[in-house]
Amino acid sequence: MEFEPSAGISGEIAELNPVRALRRHVDRVAEIDPALMTDGELADELVALRTQADRIESVLAEMTMVANRRAVGLADGYRSTPAWVRWKTGQNLTDVRRVERLGQVAELLAETGQAWRAGEITSQAVDLIARARVPGADDEFVASESEFLELARRGDHPSLRIATEHFAKCARADGTPPEVVDGITLAAVGDATVVRGEMHGTAAETLKHALDVFTRPPSEHDSLTPSQRRAEALVRICEIALRCGTEAEGAKPSVSYVIRRPDAGRPGLAEGLFGAVLDPGERERVLCDCSISRVVLGAKSEPIDVGRSSPTWPVAIRKAIIARDRCCQWPGCEMPARWSDVHHVRSWEAGGDTSVANGVLMCRRHHTFLHAHRNWRFTFDDQQFRAYRPDGSELVRECMGWKPLILAT
């Protein structure tokens, strides 16, 4: 149903409600036939549409937060505004509360909220930042905004996740448990079962390690997605566990963790090689009886206790590079480390050494692409791998406020 412009909309746009205008534009977008677009048009518009969707979500988050404060919907008999929004929109309550939480964080971190509205950062980045917020630590949270925002603007979501999880662990250094506990739900939907869960700390590290071991690498003409191969792996793990029986002795934990040295007054917390940030108390419990593999990282995340070696990649140096990179470093690729090669940034023939600083993880596809395209340019500064097309433009996540860099010739 159409509605009149509200009194809260100011001067220049008072005669045209922006939401009504947006509805008309969306109607036009809905009439677009992607099949008639060229590849270039499709690529540009797909990315632009996703960016605008994130910007709209930023406004939606603020509206949801304000509506909750005003108790919108309670007059209709609902127990809460989120419950009313769920009924009106068909969303589940968890998603409604997530949007409200993002709105609260965007209000607390003003620069982050502005960047989100401008399309400079994604909704996913704001979600990662929101997960770092710990009750009673808002002052420290605000003080860390610039660090989080820099990673978000770069589109480096893996590093942002690590940074925000480290912050949350530091904020809970008094030993208080996280608000969200581990849990798995199974729901029957038609003839399928939907599995949904959330794991933290060493439980998450154990699960990801097991899936990594049992997930088979993709074959050359494999039509299965990574999630489908992980589903295969989970079923295989369950089959083996059932075969062994409930009386089987539990395996001793095998822990590969990264110690990040203290920086800027923060304690050096440990992080599993599969991405789980370990709580100090939990780490001590696990390390009482396990097989340990340790890599020490410095302030810039560079491994500092592994030296130079031979032309081939020794196990120690490869492990250090895996600890730093985690996955293929080609922009946007997340192929796991164990299915990736270590690439000499400066080739051995050109005088490059076999050291941590000169090595970077590349999946087989991108490693082959890199060597086959000699007219591209590639750089690596111990933290970020960057790829430049023949015309000098950088291969980056393009969004408003962050355009491709054209190298001067």
SULNOR-V221751 format. One line per field, one symbol per residue. phi: phi as a letter, one per 30 degrees, with the letter a starting at -180 (. if undefined). A space follows every 10 residues. Layout:
# SULNOR-V221751
phi: ???
This chain:
# SULNOR-V221751
phi: .dbdedddcd gdcddbdddd ddedddeddd ddcedcdded dddddddddd ddddddddde dddddddddd idjdddjdda dedddeddci dddddddddd ddddddddce ddddddddid bcdddddddd dddbeibddd dddceddddd ddddicdedd ddddddeddd dcddjddddc cdabbbbdbi cccccbabbb hddddddddd dddcdddddd cdcddedddd dedddddddd ddddiddddd ddecccbccc debhicdddc bddcjddcde ddddddddba ccbcbccddc icdccbcdbd dcddeddedd ddddciaecd eicbdeedcc cccddceddc jdccbedccb dbdedddddd ddcdddbbbb cibbdbbbde djdddbddae jbcedcddc
